[in-house]
Amino acid sequence: MQQESVQPSKQKLATLTVAAIGVVFGDIGTSPLYALQTTFTSTSSYSLPLVESNILGVLSVMFWTIMLLVSLKYVAVMMRADNHGEGGSMALLALVSDLTEHSPKIKWIITALGVFAAALFYGDGMITPAISVLSAVEGLDLVSHQFKTYILPVTFVVLTALFFFQKRGTGMVGMAFGPIMVFWFACIGVLGLISIVQNPQVLLALNPLYAYHFLTLDPKLSFLALGSIVLAITGGEALYADMGHFGKHSIRLAWYYFVLPALVLNYFGQGALLLRNPQALENPFYLLAPVWALVPMVLLATAATVIASQAVISGAFSIASQSVQMGFLPRVEICHTSGKAQGQIYVPFTNWTLYLAVIFLVFTFQSSSSLAAAYGVAVTGTMTITTIMAAFVMVRLWQWPLLVSIPLITILLLTDMTYFAANAIKIPQGGWFPLGIALISFTALMTWKRGRKLLLDEIGRQSVPIQVILDDADNVNRVEGTAVFLTGIGEGTPSALLHNLKHNKVLHERNILLTVIVEEKPYVTKGNRLLVDDMGKGFYRVRVFYGFMEHPDLPDALNQCAHWGLHFDMMDTSFFISRAMIVLGPHPGMMKWRKRLFFSLTKNAMSAADFFKIPTNRVIEMGKRIEI
C-alpha cells in the first residue's frame, strides 16, 4: 500500500504510474468516444445548434469542468483525504465517522450519505461497461454500414467474455493494461493535435469567457447541455477510489503530465474537426483518424473500453468486500485470485448481478447515445456526496481557515449540484435506472446494518454475565481440548456456550470467547491484531481486529496467540457457532417489511465457518431463537 509519507523510488514510481494509467484512468480515458458527440445530439427535446459559438462554448465548459472537478477537487484536494492511504466512498465514510462521534444525528446523516454514494457506484458500475463497449463497437458502422447489425451481438460477446473471465483473476491481464492504455492516450492525443493544427482557432475555447457566454446566452439550452458535458468527467471518482492501490504520487503524475494533456488535445481536436466539417458529428472521435486507421482504432477502442469496464468491475468487488467488513452487507463468498496481491478478489454474486444488469442495458437502450441519458445521474450524485463529506474533513480534520474552506466548498458544491440537476431532468429517459439500483442497494445496506444492531442488542439483553459462569466453573465437568465460542458482542456469555452447558453439561479445559472487530481503517498491523484477556479458570476473551480492506482468517489469528502463551492445535480445537433463528416480533425499531428483508438477507448469508476460514470438520453450530 502506497503512503503519502513514503516517496517511492523513481523506478517504482514509473512502474506505478504506468499501472495507474492502465487501471485508474480507463473510464475517464474512454469518455472522448461519446461525450462531445452526445452533447450535440442528445439534449432532451431541445437541439443544440452545431455552430462555432456553441462548439467553442461546449469545449470551454468541458475544459474548465475537468480542471475544477478532476484536477482541483479530486487530484489536488480529495487525495489528501486518505484513510491510511486508502480512498473511495467507504474509506471516506470511515474517516468522517470519527469526526462526528459527538453527534449521533450528524453521524447517521453522514453514514447514510456515504452508503448512498457506494450504492450509486453500483449503478455506475452497470452503465460503464455497457456504454463504453457499445461506443467502441459502434465504430464498425463507419467501416461499413453492413456491420451495423453486428454491433449488439459483438458487444454481447465482448461483455460476456469479460464477466466470465473475472473468476480467473485479473493479474495477468493487468500487466498488459498499462501499456495498452499508454498507447491509447498517445494515439488520441496525437489525432487531436493533428486536427488542432488544421484549425488552431479552436484553442480560443481555453478562454473561460467562452464558457461564460455559452452558459448565459441561452441558460435553458446550456443547462440541458450540461447533462451531456458531464460525461467528460465520468471516472473522476476512480482517481480517488484507487489511490490505495497505486499511491497519490503516481496518479497525480500520470494525470497532470500525460492523461490530462491527451484528453484535452482529443476533445479540442474533435471540436476543430466539427468546425471544419459539421457532418463529422456522425462520430467525431473515429473520424479524426484517417480511413486506413479506422479498423485499428476500433480494435484499440474496444480494448480500452474493456479495460475501463474491468476497473469498474474490480471497484464494485472492492466496495462489496468493504461493505461486508463494515457490517453493511451479510457475509458473501469472496475469492482471492492472487496469492501475492491482496486487492485482487472476485465476488461471484456481485459479478453476475452486474453482468445481468449490463446485458439488460445493452439490449434495452441499444446505443451509446441512448445510454448517455442514464449515465450522468449516478456520477454527479456520487460527486455531490463526496464534496459534502469532504467539507467535514476540511473544516474538522484539516482545520483549514474558513476564509479558504467555505469558498472552495461552495464553488465545488454548486458545480456538483448544477450538474446533478441537469442530469435529473433525464431521469424519465433512463436516469431512473441507476437511481433505482442505488435505492435498492441503499435499502439493503442500511437494513442489514440496522437489523444487525437490533439482533446484537437483543442477544446482549438475553446474555448472562460471564462472571456467573466463572463462579460456577469449578462445579462443572471438564473435558480435554479447547473450545472457541464466536460471539458478536464484546461482553457477556456467548449463547453457544450456554447451550453447550445446558445440553452437554460440560466445559472444555480451555474456553476462548472470540470476537471479531472491524476497525474504521483499511488495515491493522500485526502487532495490533489481537487483544487477549485471561479471565481465569481456563477462560480467555480474545478480540481479533481487522481493517475494512482485510479478510478474516481466524485460524491464522489464533496461531498468533502464541505470543500470549496460548498455543492452538486445530485438531484439538472445536469452534462453537451460534446460528440465530430469527423470528419477526412486534418490537419497535424497524418496519415490518424491513424486518422481512433482513430475514431474507440472513438466510442467504454465507456461513460463518466458511467466511472466517474455519475448518468445517471442527465446527459445531447451535441454534438460538431470537425475536426482533
PyMOL commands that set and color helices and strands:
alter all, ss='L'
color gray80, all
select helices_A, chain A and resi 10-23+26-29+31-33+35-41+52-80+89-100+104-137+140-143+145-168+171-198+200-206+208-217+219-233+236-241+243-246+248-276+278-282+286-288+291-325+348-365+368-397+402-424+427-429+432-462+466-475+495-504+526-528+554-564+570-572+592-603+608-611+616-618
alter helices_A, ss='H'
color red, helices_A
select strands_A, chain A and resi 335-336+345-346+477-486+506-518+530-536+539-546+573-583+619-627
alter strands_A, ss='S'
color yellow, strands_A
deselect
rebuild
show_as cartoon
